[in-house]
Amino acid sequence: MFFIFSLLSLYMQIAIAAHGSETGEEVEDKSKRFLRVLSRCHRHSLLVGGYWGLMRTVVDEALRLGINVVAILPEEMEHVILPPQVVRINTGCEPRCRSVMLVRSGDILVSLGGEAGTMTEILMAYAMGKTIYSLVGTGLSTDLLLKAFPTHLDQRRTGEVFHFQDPEEMGREICKKYYGI
């Protein structure tokens, strides 16, 4: 187990689940605050499912902060123009299929708020035994997961779920747990 933790400490891929539509300034600001704290760790890449909606805000802010970004795109959105610093992966499959690749490729999943697609990615990550960090207080449907499933999504307890009202606290917790910072 220590060996795995040591490898993760060197380099992590953090899957980001975020709404594919516009969310408003408050959620965008919370996402940026999370990324500013996370950027202090500096040994990771963010995996996103696109470059539209809240995901676009995440990509632009991550690049501004010097964080590596990989965009895993569904077939119908492979035409989207990405910033040149973003690594593009054209999946050739529909959005839910793309979500499997996104979640499977991440060492952990961070939800910054969303609707059915984001919830699907949270459930996938949980079923795969991944640790999930979920920002709540966004006004989006993912906030309801805290009420329904405060610590685990089912009785199997295959993955841990941590909910945070404060995006900076969520970033600090990830930096502390995985990087010792």
HELIX and SHEET records of a PDB file:
HELIX    1   1 PHE A    2  LEU A   10  1                                   9    
HELIX    2   2 GLU A   25  LEU A   38  1                                  14    
HELIX    3   3 LEU A   54  ARG A   64  1                                  11    
HELIX    4   4 GLU A   75  MET A   77  5                                   3    
HELIX    5   5 PRO A   95  SER A  105  1                                  11    
HELIX    6   6 ALA A  116  ALA A  127  1                                  12    
HELIX    7   7 SER A  141  ASP A  143  5                                   3    
HELIX    8   8 LEU A  144  ALA A  148  1                                   5    
HELIX    9   9 PRO A  167  TYR A  179  1                                  13    
SHEET    1   A 7 VAL A  87  ASN A  90  0                                        
SHEET    2   A 7 ASN A  68  LEU A  73  1                                        
SHEET    3   A 7 HIS A  44  VAL A  48  1                                        
SHEET    4   A 7 MET A  12  ALA A  17  1                                        
SHEET    5   A 7 ILE A 108  SER A 111  1                                        
SHEET    6   A 7 THR A 131  LEU A 135  1                                        
SHEET    7   A 7 VAL A 161  PHE A 164  1                                        
END                                                                             
